[in-house]
Amino acid sequence: MKSFPIAVAFVAALLAAPAFAQDAAPQAQKPLQPSDVKEFKDWTVRCYPVASPSPCEMIELRVAKKSGQRVLGVLLAYMPARDAHIMQISVPLGVSLANGLVIDADPYKSPVLKFRRCDQLGCYVESAVGGDVIGLMSKASKGQIQIVTVDGRHFNLAFSLDGFNEAHAALVELSKAKAKSPAPAAAAPAQP
């Protein structure tokens, strides 16, 4: 997967994105509720009432029928000021961190992506992705995330790309309309 060089400001913007910030927030805090939600087949676009360079996200969640536990989350955020996408993939605990994961959405197959962090809800790959990856994923109808568990078992976690193109178009449009750029640094006072 092509990714942009991630500068300090970009990482800060990544962590300021509503979904990323929620995952990192302590459980005692009330989760931020989206102000706008739009459904596009298997994808949901959510915008949050926050001043952020990426106030909207598109997400597909897969949940185990018996337990109700999240099995897979594929989230994409868009930062209009940088014309950049950020992807977060969440999988349950128990994965082999050393093996990472692979996205397979024919015609696109990623290299091995390393996990950035884990918390009580699962483990996460978070990465900038280029427009070329978005373009290839827009041509696929389904995909899978390939993982390896700590005991060496291989699993393919299926996800749908049905509605991906429509959701992505809405994500970009809404993000452009709602994004707030970070405030510029204050100018130094003039010397007398």
C-alpha positions in Angstrom: 0.0 0.0 0.0 1.4 3.4 -0.9 1.3 5.7 2.1 2.3 9.3 2.5 5.2 10.3 4.6 3.6 11.0 8.0 4.6 14.2 9.5 4.1 15.2 13.1 1.1 17.4 12.2 -0.4 14.5 10.2 -0.2 12.1 13.1 -1.8 14.8 15.4 -4.6 15.2 12.9 -5.0 11.4 12.7 -5.4 11.2 16.4 -7.8 14.2 16.4 -10.1 12.4 14.0 -13.3 11.5 15.8 -13.1 7.7 15.5 -9.4 7.5 16.4 -9.9 9.8 19.4 -12.8 7.7 20.6 -10.9 4.5 20.5 -8.1 6.1 22.5 -10.5 7.7 25.1 -11.0 6.1 28.5 -14.1 4.1 28.8 -15.4 6.4 31.6 -16.1 9.2 29.1 -19.3 9.2 27.2 -18.6 8.4 23.5 -19.0 11.3 21.0 -22.3 10.9 19.1 -22.4 11.7 15.4 -24.4 14.6 14.2 -25.0 13.3 10.7 -25.3 9.6 9.7 -25.9 8.4 6.2 -26.2 4.7 5.1 -24.8 3.5 1.8 -25.6 -0.2 1.6 -22.9 -1.9 3.8 -21.2 1.4 4.6 -22.1 4.2 7.0 -20.8 7.8 6.8 -20.8 9.6 10.1 -19.9 13.2 10.8 -19.2 14.5 14.3 -19.9 18.0 15.9 -16.2 18.7 16.5 -13.7 21.1 15.0 -11.4 18.7 13.2 -9.4 18.4 10.0 -11.4 15.2 9.4 -14.8 15.5 11.0 -16.4 12.6 9.0 -15.6 8.9 8.5 -17.0 6.0 6.6 -17.2 2.7 8.3 -18.2 -0.9 7.9 -18.5 -3.0 11.1 -18.8 -6.8 11.2 -20.2 -8.2 14.5 -20.4 -11.8 15.7 -24.0 -12.9 15.7 -23.9 -14.9 18.9 -21.8 -12.6 21.1 -22.4 -9.2 19.5 -18.7 -8.6 19.7 -17.0 -6.6 17.0 -15.0 -8.9 14.7 -13.9 -6.4 12.1 -14.0 -2.7 11.6 -12.9 -0.9 8.4 -12.9 2.8 8.7 -11.8 5.5 6.3 -11.4 9.2 7.1 -10.6 12.1 4.7 -8.6 15.2 5.4 -9.6 17.8 2.7 -6.8 20.3 3.6 -4.2 17.6 2.7 -6.3 15.7 0.2 -5.4 12.6 2.2 -7.1 9.5 3.4 -6.5 7.7 6.7 -7.6 4.0 7.2 -8.1 2.2 10.4 -8.7 -1.5 10.6 -9.7 -3.1 13.9 -9.6 -6.8 14.7 -10.1 -8.7 18.0 -7.4 -9.3 20.5 -5.5 -12.5 20.1 -3.8 -11.7 16.7 -0.2 -12.2 16.1 1.2 -8.6 16.2 4.4 -9.7 14.4 2.4 -11.0 11.4 0.3 -7.9 10.9 -2.6 -8.1 8.5 -3.2 -8.0 4.8 -6.1 -6.4 2.9 -7.2 -8.4 -0.1 -9.9 -6.6 -2.2 -9.3 -7.8 -5.7 -7.7 -6.1 -7.7 -5.9 -4.6 -4.6 -3.7 -6.6 -2.2 -1.8 -4.7 0.4 1.6 -5.6 1.7 1.7 -6.7 5.3 0.5 -3.9 7.5 1.8 -3.6 11.0 -0.4 -3.0 14.1 0.0 0.4 15.7 -1.7 -0.4 19.0 -4.1 -2.6 20.9 -6.6 -1.7 23.7 -9.3 -3.7 25.5 -11.5 -3.7 22.4 -8.9 -5.0 19.9 -5.8 -4.3 17.8 -5.5 -1.6 15.2 -3.7 -0.9 11.9 -3.8 2.9 11.2 -2.2 4.3 8.1 -2.4 6.9 5.5 -3.5 5.5 2.1 -3.1 7.0 -1.3 -5.7 7.7 -3.9 -4.5 4.7 -5.9 -5.6 2.4 -3.1 -9.0 4.1 -2.9 -9.3 3.7 -6.7 -8.5 0.0 -6.6 -10.8 -0.7 -3.7 -13.6 1.2 -5.6 -13.4 -1.5 -8.3 -13.9 -4.4 -5.9 -17.2 -5.7 -4.6 -15.9 -7.6 -1.6 -12.7 -7.9 0.4 -11.1 -9.8 3.3 -8.6 -9.0 6.0 -6.1 -11.8 6.4 -4.9 -12.3 10.0 -2.9 -14.9 12.0 -3.7 -15.6 15.6 -1.1 -15.9 18.3 -1.4 -19.7 18.1 -0.7 -19.6 14.3 -4.2 -20.1 12.9 -4.9 -18.1 9.7 -8.3 -16.4 9.3 -9.9 -14.3 6.5 -12.3 -11.8 7.9 -14.7 -10.8 5.1 -16.0 -7.3 4.5 -18.2 -5.9 1.8 -17.4 -3.0 -0.6 -21.1 -2.8 -1.6 -21.9 1.0 -1.3 -18.2 1.9 -0.9 -18.1 4.3 -3.9 -21.3 6.1 -2.8 -20.1 6.3 0.8 -16.7 7.6 -0.3 -18.2 10.3 -2.5 -20.4 11.4 0.5 -17.4 11.3 2.8 -15.3 13.6 0.6 -18.2 16.0 0.1 -19.2 16.2 3.8 -15.6 16.4 5.0 -14.9 19.3 2.7 -18.1 21.1 3.9 -17.5 20.5 7.6 -13.7 20.4 8.1 -11.9 23.0 10.2 -8.3 23.6 9.5 -6.0 23.9 12.4 -5.5 27.5 13.5 -2.4 29.1 12.1 0.4 29.9 14.5 0.2 33.4 16.0 2.5 35.9 14.4 5.4 37.2 16.5 4.9 40.7 17.7 6.6 43.4 15.6 10.0 44.5 17.0 10.0 48.2 18.0 
